[in-house]
Amino acid sequence: MVEKEKKVPFSQILVDLADDSKPFPPRYLHRFSDLDRTDLALLKKTWPTVAPTRKLNLLQDLEDLSDSETLVCFDEVAKIGLEDPSPQVRALSAPLLWESEDGTLVPIFLSMMEKDGDADARAAGATALGRYIYMGEIEELSTEERQHIEDSLLLVCTGSDAPLVRRRALESLGFSSRPEVPVLIEKALDSREHGWIASGLFAISRSFNPKWEKEILKYMGNPDDDIRFEAIRAAGELELAAARQPLLDSLEAGEEDGDNRLAVIWSLSQIGGDGVQEAIQEALAECEDDEEAEYIEEALTNLAFYEDFELADLMDIESDIPKDDDGRDSQD
C-alpha cells in the first residue's frame, strides 16, 4: 500500500490540495518533506490557487507531524508561507522553521517582527528570532549578527507595539546573556499582568541561570494555570533540585491535570533524583490515554538519558582524582 502511494505524482497531490471540496488525505503529508527542485517549483506555482483555510490546515498538520517525527523537514513549504498574503498563513509558517539554522531567514524574520501589518505575524517573527539568539550564544552565529538581532528585539520589547509582540520578543531574549534581559524579566514578573508574568517565566526557562530559583518556586503555586505551567516548565529546564519534592507532591496528590500534569512529569524527568522514576512509572501505570501514555514513556526515556549523562560526568570527575600507588584516592 505504501509503495503505491509513493507513486502518486506530486502534481496530483497538489491538485487534491487545491480542491477544498473534499478533505485533504493525511497520507500525503510526508510528501511535503524535503522537496526536490521540481516538486518545489510545482508547489510554488500551485500555492496561490489554494484557499487560505486549506493552507492553514496544511501548515497545522505539518507542524503536528514535525512534532511527532524528527526526520521530516518542511522548511521549503514554510518559506513559501512566509510570503503569503494571508497574515494567518505567515504567522503559522514561522513555527515550522524553528529547527532551521538558515541565516538568510534572519532579515525576513526581522522585517516580519518590525513591519508586518498583523500583530500575530509580528509576534511570530519575534518568536522565530529566538533560535538565532541561541545560536549566537553557542557561537554558531557571528557576534555582530547576534547583537543586531538582540538590539532589534530589545527595541520591540521596550517599545509601544502590541503586548503580544513585546512579550514574544522578551521570550526570545531569554536566551541572551545581555545585561538588559534580567531587568526586563524582573519588570515582567512585577507587572501583575498574567501574560507578562508567563512570558517572564518562559524567558527564565531559556536563561540557564539558577538565580531565578526563588521566583520559579513561588510561581509554581500560582492559581493561574498558564503561569503555573511556565513555572513548572522552567523548573525542569533549569533542573532545579529544590523543585523536585514540590513536583512529586503535586503529582501524587493529583493537583494538576491536562498540560500542567504532563509538564510536571516532564520537568521531573529533567530534574531526576530520588523517587522520580517510581513516580513517573506509577503515572504511566495509571494512564488510560494512549497518547498521554506515549508522552510519559518519552519522559522515562528522557529521565534515563539525564541520569546516564550525570553518571558519566561523575565518573569523569572521579577519574581525574589522583591515585596513590595502592589505588586509593590521594585525597583520602
C-alpha positions as CSV (number, residue, x, y, z in Angstrom):
1,M,0.0,0.0,0.0
2,V,2.8,2.4,0.9
3,E,4.6,1.7,-2.3
4,K,1.5,2.5,-4.4
5,E,1.1,5.8,-2.6
6,K,4.7,6.8,-3.2
7,K,4.0,6.5,-6.9
8,V,1.2,9.1,-6.8
9,P,2.6,12.1,-8.7
10,F,3.2,15.2,-6.6
11,S,1.3,17.1,-9.2
12,Q,-1.8,15.1,-8.4
13,I,-1.3,15.7,-4.6
14,L,-1.3,19.4,-5.3
15,V,-4.5,19.1,-7.3
16,D,-6.0,17.4,-4.2
17,L,-4.6,20.2,-2.0
18,A,-6.2,22.9,-4.1
19,D,-9.6,21.1,-4.2
20,D,-11.2,22.2,-1.0
21,S,-14.5,20.4,-1.8
22,K,-13.1,17.3,0.0
23,P,-10.7,16.6,2.9
24,F,-7.0,16.5,2.0
25,P,-5.7,12.9,2.5
26,P,-3.3,12.9,5.6
27,R,-1.3,10.1,4.0
28,Y,0.2,12.7,1.6
29,L,1.6,15.0,4.3
30,H,5.0,13.2,4.3
31,R,5.4,14.1,0.6
32,F,5.9,17.8,1.6
33,S,9.1,16.9,3.4
34,D,12.5,17.6,1.8
35,L,11.0,18.7,-1.5
36,D,13.3,18.4,-4.6
37,R,13.6,21.3,-7.0
38,T,10.9,20.0,-9.4
39,D,8.3,19.4,-6.7
40,L,9.1,22.7,-5.0
41,A,8.6,24.6,-8.3
42,L,5.2,22.8,-8.7
43,L,4.2,23.8,-5.1
44,K,5.2,27.5,-5.7
45,K,3.0,27.5,-8.8
46,T,0.0,25.9,-7.2
47,W,0.2,27.8,-3.8
48,P,-1.7,30.9,-4.9
49,T,-4.6,28.8,-6.0
50,V,-5.0,27.1,-2.6
51,A,-7.6,28.6,-0.3
52,P,-6.3,30.3,2.8
53,T,-8.1,27.9,5.1
54,R,-6.7,25.0,3.2
55,K,-3.2,26.4,3.6
56,L,-3.7,26.9,7.4
57,N,-4.9,23.3,7.8
58,L,-1.9,22.0,5.8
59,L,0.6,24.1,7.9
60,Q,-1.0,23.0,11.2
61,D,-1.0,19.3,10.1
62,L,2.7,19.7,9.0
63,E,3.6,21.2,12.4
64,D,1.8,18.4,14.2
65,L,3.7,15.8,12.1
66,S,7.0,17.5,12.7
67,D,6.4,17.5,16.5
68,S,5.9,13.7,16.4
69,E,8.5,12.8,13.8
70,T,12.1,14.1,13.9
71,L,13.1,13.0,10.3
72,V,10.7,15.3,8.4
73,C,11.6,18.7,7.2
74,F,9.0,21.2,5.9
75,D,11.3,24.2,5.6
76,E,10.6,24.9,1.9
77,V,6.8,24.9,2.5
78,A,7.2,27.3,5.4
79,K,9.4,29.6,3.4
80,I,6.6,29.9,0.8
81,G,4.1,30.5,3.6
82,L,6.2,33.4,5.0
83,E,5.4,35.4,1.8
84,D,1.7,34.6,1.7
85,P,-0.8,37.5,1.5
86,S,-2.7,36.0,4.5
87,P,-1.3,37.1,7.9
88,Q,-2.6,33.9,9.5
89,V,-0.6,31.8,7.0
90,R,2.5,33.9,7.6
91,A,2.2,33.6,11.3
92,L,1.7,29.8,11.1
93,S,4.6,29.3,8.7
94,A,7.2,30.6,11.1
95,P,7.0,27.9,13.8
96,L,7.8,25.3,11.1
97,L,11.2,26.8,10.7
98,W,12.1,26.6,14.4
99,E,14.8,24.0,13.8
100,S,16.2,25.8,10.8
101,E,19.7,27.3,11.0
102,D,19.3,29.2,7.7
103,G,20.9,32.6,8.2
104,T,19.1,34.0,5.2
105,L,15.9,33.9,7.2
106,V,17.1,36.4,9.8
107,P,16.3,39.5,7.8
108,I,12.9,38.0,6.8
109,F,12.0,37.4,10.5
110,L,13.3,40.9,11.5
111,S,11.2,42.5,8.8
112,M,8.2,40.4,9.9
113,M,8.6,41.4,13.5
114,E,9.1,45.1,12.7
115,K,6.9,45.8,9.7
116,D,4.2,43.2,9.2
117,G,0.7,44.8,9.4
118,D,-0.6,41.9,11.6
119,A,0.2,41.7,15.3
120,D,0.1,37.8,15.3
121,A,2.6,37.7,12.4
122,R,4.9,40.2,14.1
123,A,4.7,38.1,17.2
124,A,5.6,35.0,15.2
125,G,8.6,36.8,13.7
126,A,9.8,37.8,17.2
127,T,9.4,34.2,18.4
128,A,11.4,32.8,15.4
129,L,14.4,35.1,16.2
130,G,14.9,33.3,19.5
131,R,16.5,30.4,17.6
132,Y,19.2,32.7,16.3
133,I,19.9,34.2,19.7
134,Y,20.5,30.7,21.0
135,M,22.8,30.0,18.0
136,G,24.7,33.2,18.8
137,E,25.1,32.2,22.5
138,I,26.7,28.9,21.5
139,E,28.9,30.7,18.9
140,E,27.1,29.3,15.8
141,L,26.3,32.8,14.7
142,S,28.6,35.8,14.4
143,T,28.7,38.2,17.4
144,E,27.7,41.1,15.1
145,E,24.6,39.4,13.8
146,R,23.5,38.2,17.3
147,Q,23.9,41.7,18.7
148,H,21.9,43.1,15.8
149,I,19.1,40.7,16.5
150,E,19.2,41.4,20.2
151,D,19.1,45.1,19.6
152,S,16.0,44.7,17.4
153,L,14.3,42.5,20.0
154,L,15.1,44.9,22.8
155,L,13.7,47.8,20.8
156,V,10.4,45.9,20.2
157,C,10.2,44.6,23.8
158,T,10.6,48.1,25.3
159,G,8.6,49.8,22.6
160,S,4.9,50.5,22.0
161,D,3.9,47.5,19.9
162,A,1.0,45.2,20.9
163,P,1.7,43.4,24.2
164,L,1.7,40.0,22.5
165,V,4.6,41.1,20.2
166,R,6.6,42.7,23.0
167,R,6.1,39.5,25.2
168,R,7.3,37.3,22.4
169,A,10.4,39.5,22.0
170,L,11.1,39.0,25.7
171,E,10.7,35.3,25.4
172,S,13.3,35.2,22.6
173,L,15.6,37.4,24.6
174,G,15.5,34.7,27.3
175,F,18.4,33.0,25.5
176,S,20.5,36.2,25.6
177,S,23.2,36.9,28.1
178,R,22.8,40.7,27.6
179,P,22.6,42.5,31.0
180,E,19.4,44.3,30.0
181,V,17.5,41.0,29.9
182,P,17.2,40.1,33.6
183,V,15.9,43.7,34.2
184,L,13.2,43.1,31.6
185,I,12.3,39.8,33.2
186,E,12.0,41.3,36.6
187,K,9.8,44.0,35.2
188,A,7.6,41.4,33.6
189,L,7.3,39.4,36.9
190,D,6.5,42.6,38.8
191,S,3.8,43.7,36.3
192,R,1.0,41.7,37.9
193,E,-0.3,41.0,34.4
194,H,-0.7,37.3,33.9
195,G,0.5,37.3,30.3
196,W,3.7,39.2,31.1
197,I,4.4,37.0,34.1
198,A,4.0,33.9,32.0
199,S,6.4,35.4,29.3
200,G,8.9,36.3,32.0
201,L,8.9,32.7,33.3
202,F,9.2,31.5,29.7
203,A,12.3,33.7,29.3
204,I,13.7,32.4,32.6
205,S,13.3,28.8,31.3
206,R,15.8,29.7,28.5
207,S,18.3,31.6,30.7
208,F,20.2,28.6,32.0
209,N,20.5,30.7,35.2
210,P,19.6,29.1,38.6
211,K,19.4,32.6,40.2
212,W,15.7,32.5,39.3
213,E,15.0,29.6,41.6
214,K,13.1,31.6,44.2
215,E,10.8,33.1,41.6
216,I,10.2,29.8,39.9
217,L,9.3,28.0,43.2
218,K,7.0,31.0,44.1
219,Y,5.0,30.8,40.8
220,M,4.7,27.1,40.8
221,G,1.9,27.7,43.4
222,N,0.2,30.4,41.4
223,P,-3.6,29.9,40.9
224,D,-3.3,30.9,37.2
225,D,-2.9,27.8,35.0
226,D,-0.7,29.4,32.4
227,I,1.7,31.0,35.0
228,R,1.9,27.7,36.9
229,F,2.6,25.8,33.7
230,E,5.5,28.1,32.7
231,A,7.0,27.9,36.3
232,I,6.8,24.1,36.2
233,R,8.4,24.0,32.8
234,A,11.2,26.5,33.9
235,A,11.9,24.3,36.9
236,G,12.6,21.4,34.6
237,E,14.6,23.4,32.1
238,L,16.9,24.8,34.8
239,E,17.0,21.3,36.5
240,L,16.2,22.8,39.9
241,A,16.6,20.2,42.6
242,A,14.6,22.3,45.0
243,A,11.6,21.8,42.8
244,R,11.7,18.0,42.9
245,Q,9.7,17.4,46.0
246,P,7.0,20.0,45.3
247,L,6.6,18.5,41.9
248,L,6.5,14.9,43.3
249,D,3.9,16.0,45.9
250,S,1.8,17.7,43.2
251,L,1.9,14.6,41.0
252,E,1.0,12.3,43.9
253,A,-1.9,14.5,45.1
254,G,-3.3,14.8,41.5
255,E,-3.3,18.6,41.8
256,E,-2.6,19.1,38.1
257,D,-4.4,17.8,35.1
258,G,-4.1,18.2,31.3
259,D,-1.0,20.0,30.0
260,N,0.1,21.1,33.5
261,R,0.2,17.4,34.7
262,L,2.3,16.4,31.7
263,A,4.6,19.4,32.4
264,V,5.1,18.2,35.9
265,I,6.1,14.7,34.6
266,W,8.5,16.1,32.0
267,S,10.1,18.5,34.4
268,L,10.7,15.7,36.9
269,S,12.3,13.7,34.1
270,Q,14.7,16.6,33.6
271,I,15.5,17.0,37.3
272,G,15.7,13.4,38.3
273,G,16.7,12.1,41.7
274,D,15.1,10.1,44.5
275,G,11.6,8.9,43.8
276,V,11.3,10.4,40.4
277,Q,11.4,7.2,38.3
278,E,8.9,5.4,40.6
279,A,6.5,8.4,40.4
280,I,6.6,8.5,36.6
281,Q,6.2,4.8,36.3
282,E,3.2,4.9,38.6
283,A,1.7,7.7,36.5
284,L,2.2,5.5,33.4
285,A,0.6,2.5,35.1
286,E,-2.5,4.6,35.9
287,C,-2.7,6.2,32.5
288,E,-5.6,5.2,30.3
289,D,-5.0,7.5,27.3
290,D,-2.7,6.1,24.6
291,E,-1.3,9.5,23.6
292,E,-0.6,10.5,27.1
293,A,1.0,7.2,27.9
294,E,3.3,7.7,24.9
295,Y,4.3,11.0,26.3
296,I,5.0,9.6,29.8
297,E,7.1,6.8,28.2
298,E,9.2,9.5,26.5
299,A,9.6,11.2,29.9
300,L,11.0,7.9,31.3
301,T,13.4,7.7,28.3
302,N,14.4,11.3,29.0
303,L,15.0,10.6,32.6
304,A,17.3,7.6,31.8
305,F,19.2,9.9,29.4
306,Y,19.7,12.6,32.0
307,E,20.8,10.1,34.7
308,D,23.2,8.3,32.4
309,F,24.7,11.7,31.4
310,E,25.1,12.7,35.1
311,L,26.7,9.3,35.9
312,A,29.1,9.7,33.0
313,D,30.0,13.2,34.3
314,L,30.6,11.8,37.8
315,M,32.8,9.0,36.5
316,D,34.9,11.6,34.6
317,I,35.3,13.6,37.8
318,E,36.4,10.6,39.8
319,S,38.8,9.6,37.1
320,D,40.5,13.0,37.4
321,I,41.2,12.4,41.1
322,P,44.9,11.5,41.5
323,K,45.6,8.0,43.0
324,D,48.2,6.7,45.3
325,D,50.3,3.7,44.4
326,D,47.9,1.4,46.2
327,G,44.9,2.7,44.1
328,R,43.3,4.8,46.9
329,D,42.3,8.4,46.2
330,S,45.2,10.6,47.2
331,Q,42.7,13.0,48.9
332,D,41.7,10.3,51.4
